[in-house]
Amino acid sequence: MRDISNKTTTLRTAIAKATLKVSPQTIQSIREGKIPKGDPLPVAKVAAIQAAKNTSQIIPYCHPLPVDFVDCRFDLHADSIEITTEVKAIYKTGVEMEALTAASVAALTIYDMAKQVDEKMEIVGVVLVKKKGGKSDFKAKLDRPLNAAVLVLSDSVSSGAKEDTSGKAIVDRLKTKGVEVVEYKILPDDAETIQETLIRFADEMKLDLVFTTGGTGLGPRDTIPEAMAKVIELEIPGIVEASRVHGQERLPMAMLSRARAGLRGRTIIVNLPGSKRGVEESLDAIFPGLFHAFFMVWGGGH
């Protein structure tokens, strides 16, 4: 199975359709309640719901997931039955297979119940009609590429005692997102120097985005929150709230972070943890949603 432990939960929706070709006489028998085994439609609906809930037991590489909603509808035509299934779940992966499995099983159930009166039935198609809720739905189409700076805050890294890994992880991730990193800098945990550097990034270089890593904890040299208080003009608490919630589900110490995020001019500044793992998990949480902020910053609305 694919590892989805790093993904965030979103509302996932999928709609699928299956078409069962039947004789006109079979349609009439269903309408008049004359199928010997009983009315196949309510049974097929229950079967579809059960199939959606048990898809991971049938399809080997499907992740088990908590299904929040399943529906199954039938449209009877002159010589066919169109089955439409809809599945919703708030989870890390999509529900396409649940919707497709539900539609398939509904068609098979009708086939089973009606085969006594119609030996020439045929399932002629099972298709995914629509899906939404994945990361691709939230990709922002910005007017221009973004530029950014990465600021590593660590006494030990700046002195050469340790090698930076978290800052490089940010740079690598930004490159995969198409963001140009115009400056990568390492500083000691000195509040005044940090403050001056952040102001330079925003006021002089007018960067779109600045990520800092380190200095967000409870130690005597963890000064980034205090520096941020003197730099940002508008707090954006939801960014770090999303990061902390995502991190807390994976590591119980994430709640100890004092990271902040905010806006200075048109520059968004975001504090990330000092560890490579913390950085990667935080970026998992805030991308791609963070890009939408630039629509608002640039006056484009929501």
PyMOL commands that set and color helices and strands:
alter all, ss='L'
color gray80, all
select helices_A, chain A and resi 24-31+40-53+55-58+96-114+135-138+155-159+166-176+191-204+224-229+237-248+254-256+276-286+289-297
alter helices_A, ss='H'
color red, helices_A
select strands_A, chain A and resi 10-21+69-76+80-91+122-132+147-153+180-187+209-213+234-235+261-264+267-272
alter strands_A, ss='S'
color yellow, strands_A
deselect
rebuild
show_as cartoon
